[in-house]
Amino acid sequence: MRDVTAGVAGGTGLGACSGMLVRHLMQRDVATLSVADRLDLADDIMRLGRIRHLPVVDGTRLVGILSQRDLFRAATSSLLQLRREADDTVLEALLPVPGQVPRFVRLPEDQRCEVRDNDALDAALALWPPDAATGAAAWLHRVERSWRLALASALALCAFGVASFVWGVPWAAKHAAFALPAEVTTKLGDETMAVFDRTLFEPSALSDERRAELAAKFAAFLRAAGESDAYRVEFRASRAMGANAFALPSGVIVLTDALVELAEDDAEILGVLAHEAGHVKHRHVLRGVLQNAVVALVVTLVTGDVSATTAAAGAAPAFLLQGRFSRAFEREADAEGVRLMRSGGLKLEYLAIMLERLHAAHRPWADKPSGDEEAVSAESGVMDYIGTHPPTHERLRFIRENGVEADEAK
């Protein structure tokens, strides 16, 4: 039939080639089968060559034609153990019907038969003595054909996915972050710092004496607060980041020169360091990286795109540069910072004042007409402090309310 179709494709129908002969269209290089060949060989030839009929020869003599219908009849009879007289009835019933989801009948040697008429297949299976397997298959098929159950299943699956993303992934990431050994967090912190040093950072312009003074004050503050965790303060210059501070999973807290210059009192800097120490203590960066890695893994499993997983290699720098800490992370870090400042004898107002300075430095349009915001925003850094530590007004209220309570308790 394909040969005839190809012959008339350029015309208007069979009438356009009424003068042609069979020999003009017939295939001369014909695949054949021997009467001694196995049926699985015939199936392979038909599938690979996209052939529906094969001549069968005995030596050099043509003895018959084998079709895909014949193979299907043989497979059905073998699978369902039908009587010979029932073959034709079942075969006619298993013709595909549009609009139905096809089902597959698994055959020996990893082969399968696709059936589009589900009702006919059910009728055929009814001729087979029932057992646990066929009973379960029939029940499953009835469930699949019910649109109410299908809709309920889809909604339940969506709800499970949302719940897993909102609560399950953060819960798993939190427990995994605290279970990781110190060697992992140290390596992750060192590699992240190396990336920033190559791309965004320049050596600090602060004097050695000034850096040593601030590091010593932070160490004394931690001792006064009874904090035993090891932290290390690093100083860097960065025009892209501006006045900023962030913590790495390894316990390193990075301060930019612009933030040091923005502060009018070293106690304000200590307040920022106390807040960043809260991020380290609760392993927020590591938890964020693990959450993103889980999402990348899911994307890889669903789409097969391995680049989503390989991109996780730079997850920590990307999280710090582009990610925003969640409100829960910020509340935990602020609560830890408030606890440290109270224990270390530092007034909470210093942190509140520094947050206001940072907000004014990174959001200068706050006190300007609304038309100025777009122009100033275009000049803001890739990782401003306010952008990665939202929202400021809630944090100020929390800090100042705790400060009032502390003053009243004295």
N, C-alpha and C positions, 0 to 999 in steps of 0.2 A: 504493500500500500504506500510506503514511503517513496518508492521509486515512481509510482504513478503520480503522487503528489508533487514530487520534484519536477516531473516532466510537464505538468500542466501549470506550474507556478507562474510562468510568464504569460500564460494565455487566459482565456475566460472560462475554461472548463474542459471536460473530456472532448468536447466537440472541436477544440482547438488543435488536438493531436489525433484526430480520427484516422489520419493516414499513416500514423506510426505503427510499427510492428512490435510485438513482444520482445524480440531480440534486441531492439533499440534501447530498452530500459532494463532488461533483466540483469541480475548480478551474475557474473561469470566465476568469480572467486568465492565459492560457497563453502561455509563451514558445515561439516557433516559429523554425524555420530555413527559409531559402530553399534551393532546390536548387542555387543558384549560390554559396552561402556556403562559406567555407573551413573545413576540419576544425579548425584551431586556434581559430576562433571558437566552434565547437561545444564544444570542450574547455574554453574559458574560461567559457562560460555554465554548463556542467555543474558545474565546480569552484566557481565563485563562488555559484551558486544552489543548490548541493547537489542537483542534478537528475540522475537516471540515464537518463531518456528524454526525447527532444525530438521533437515532431511536425515533419515536413518538408512545406512547402507549395510549390505552384507557382501563384503568383498567389493566388487565394482557395481553391484546391482542395487538400485533403489528399492527398499522394501517398505518404507513408510515415512510418516511425518510426526515429530514429537513437538507439542506445543506447551506453552506455559500453563495452559488450562489442564493439560494432562499431568504436569508436575504437581499442580495444586491439588488435583483430585487424589493423586497418590499420597501426598503429604497429609491431607485431611483424613483419608481412610486409615492411614497408619496411626495417626494421632488419636482419632476418636474410636478406632476399632469398629468401624461401621461395616455392616453387611454390604456386599457388592451392589445389591439393588438400591441401597440408600445413598450411594455415592452421588448420583446425578441430582437427587433431590436436595441434598445439602449443598452441593456445588452451586446450583442455581440460586439458593437462598443466600449465599455468601457474597453476592455481587455488591460492590460499593454503592452506597447511597449518599448523596451530598448532604451536608449540614450536620453530620454526626462525627463525633470524635472517634478516630480509628482505634481499634484495640489490636493487640498483638498476641498471637499464639506462638509460644516458644516451641521450637522443634529440636530434634537431636542435633548434635554437633554445632551448637551455638547458632542455629538458624532460627528464623522467626517468620511468621506469616501475618501480614497486615490485613485486618478485616474492618470494613467500614459500615457494614450493616450489623449493628449490635443485636437487634432483635433476632436476626437470623442466626447469629452465633449462639445466642442463648438457647434457641430452639435446637441447634445442633448439639450443644453441650447437654441438653436435657436427655439426649439419647445415650449419654455416657453414664455409667453407674456413679451416683454421687459419692463424694468423699469429703474430707475436711478441706482439702485444697480448693476443689471446685465450689464448695459452699461458701468459703471465704471470698473467693473471686466474685461470685454472684452477688454477695452482700455488698462488696466494695463497689461493684458496678452500679447497683441500685443507689448507693449513696452519691456516686459521681453524677448520676442522671437527675438528681433532685436539685433544682436551682435554689431552693431555700437552704438546703444543707450546704451547697456550694458557696452561697453568699455568706452564710454564718461562718463557714470555715475560713473564707477570705478575710472577713472582719476580725475573726479571732487571730489569724496569722498576722494581720496588720497591727493589732493591739499588742501581740507578743513582741513584734519587732520594735515598736515604739517603746514599750516598757524595757526591753533589753537595752536599747540605745540610751534611754534617759536614766535608768537606774542600774541595770545589770552591768553594762560596760564600765561605768565609773566605780561600782563596787568591786569588780574584778581587778580593775587597774589599781585601785587603792591597796588591795591586799597584795597584789604582785609587786607594787613599788616598795612596800615595806619588807617584802621577802627577798628582794635582790641583795646580793652581797655588796659590801663596800667597794670591792674592786670594780664592779660594774658601774656604780655611780661615779667613782673617781675617773674612770676611763671616759665615760660620757661627758663629764664636765671638762676634762682636758681637751677632748676633741672639739667640743663646742667652742671653747675659748680659742683654740687654734684657728677655727673657721672665722671667728670674729676678728682675730688679730690680722688675718690675711685680707679681710674684706672691708671692715668698718672701723677698726680701731687704729689709733696712732699712739705712740708712747705718751704717757702723761707729762704735761708741762709743769706739774706741781713739783716743788723742790723735794728732795729726799727727806728733809727735816719735817716738812708739812705732812707728807704721807705717813711717816713714822709716827708723828704726833697723833694723827687721827686713828691709826691702827692701835696705838697704845691706849687711847681713850676708850675705844670700843672693847678692847680686851679687859680693861678695868671695869667697864660697865657690866660686861658679862659675868665677871667674878662677883661683883656686888649683887647681881641678880641671881647668883647661885646656878648659873648655866654652865654645864660641863661640856656641851657639844662643841666641837672644834669648828671654828669659822676662820676664813682668811679673806681679808679685804684686798682687792686689786683696784688700781686706779688706771684709767685710760682716758684719752681724749678722743672725741668723735663728733664731728660736725653733723653727721647724719642723725645721731641719737639725741644730741642736745643734752639738757639737764636730765639725767636718767640714772636709774639704779636697777639692778636685777640680780637674782640669785641663781646659781647653777646647782645641779643635783649633788655635786661633790662638796658643797659647803662654801664655795667661793662666792663672795658678794662683790659685784663690780660697781664702782662709783665712777661717774664721768667727772671730768674737771669742771664742766659747766654746772653740775649739781653742787659741787663743793663751793664754787664761787657764788652760787645763788643764795646759799645759806648765810644768814647774818650771825648765827650762833652755832657753835659746834654741837650743842645739844639737839638742834634741829636735824643735823646729819645723823646723830645717834638714834633719833627716833625713826628715821628712814631705814637705818641698818637693822633696828629691832623688828620692823615690819618685814624686811627681806629675810631675816632669820626665821620668821614664821613660815615663809614659803619653803625654806630649806627643811625645817623641822617636820612639816607635813608633806614633804616631797611633792609639791604641786607641779613643778616642771616635769618630773619623771612620770607622774600620773597622767598629765596631759599628753606627753609623748606616747605612753602606752595606749591611751584611749584612741589617739589618732592612728596608731599602728593597727589596732583592732579594726577600725573602719577601713584602713587600706587593705587589710587581709580579706575582709568581707567583699570589698570591691573586686579584689583579685579572684576570689572564688566565684563571684557572680558573673563577671565580665571576661575572666581569663586574661586580663591585662596585667602582666607581671610588673610593669613599670610602676604601678601603684605601690607594690611592696618594696621595690628597690628604692623608691623615693623616700621610704622611711629611714634610710641611712642618714639623711640630713634632717631628721624630724626635730631634734632638739633646737638647732638654730632657727628652723622655720617656725617652731612653736613660739619661741621668744620674740621673733621679729614680727610675726603676723597674727599670732593668737592673742585672744583676750582671756584673762583669767576669769573664771566663772564667779558669780556672786558668792557661791559657797566657799571657793578658794580664798577670795578676798576677806570674807568674814573670818575664816580660820586664821589667816595671816594677821589680820588686824587684832583679833583676840589674843594671839600669841604675842604680838608686839606690845599690846597694852599690858599684858601680864609681865613681860620683861621690864617694861618701863616702870611699872609699879614696884616690882621687886628690886630694881636697881636704883630707886629713888629719883627717877626722872619724871618731870611733869609732862602729862599727856598733851598739854597745850603746845609743846614744842613740835610734836608731830603734826598737829592740826595746822599750825602756822606754816610748816614746810609744805604741807599738801596744798594750802592756798597759794603759796608762792609758785609751786609747780603748775598748778592749774592756770594761774595768770600767765606764766611763761609759755605754756604750750597751747593755751586758748586765749590769745590776746583779744579776740573779737568779742569776748564775753561782755565787755563794757563799751563796745562800739556798735554803730548802726549795723543792722543785719546785712547790708550790702557788702561789708568789709570781710565777712567770714570766708567767702570763697577764695579771695586773693591771698589771705593769710594762710588758709589751709593748704594751699598749693606749695607754700614754703616750709611747711612743718616737716619734721624728720620722719624717717621710716618707722621709728619705734619710739614715739613720745611716751612719757611716763603716764600721762592721763589715759592715753589710748589703751595701755596694757593694764591699767589699774582702775577700772570703772566700778561704781559711779562715785564721784567725789563727794557730792552733797550728803549721801547716805553715810559714807565713811566718816565725814566730819561730825555728823550728828552722833554717831556711835562713839567716837573718840571723846568728844566733849561731854557727852552724858556720863561716860565712865570717869572722866576727869572730875566732874562735879561730885559724883559719888565718892571718889577717893578723898576729895577735900573734906566732904562732910564726915567721913569716917575718922578723920584725924582728930 
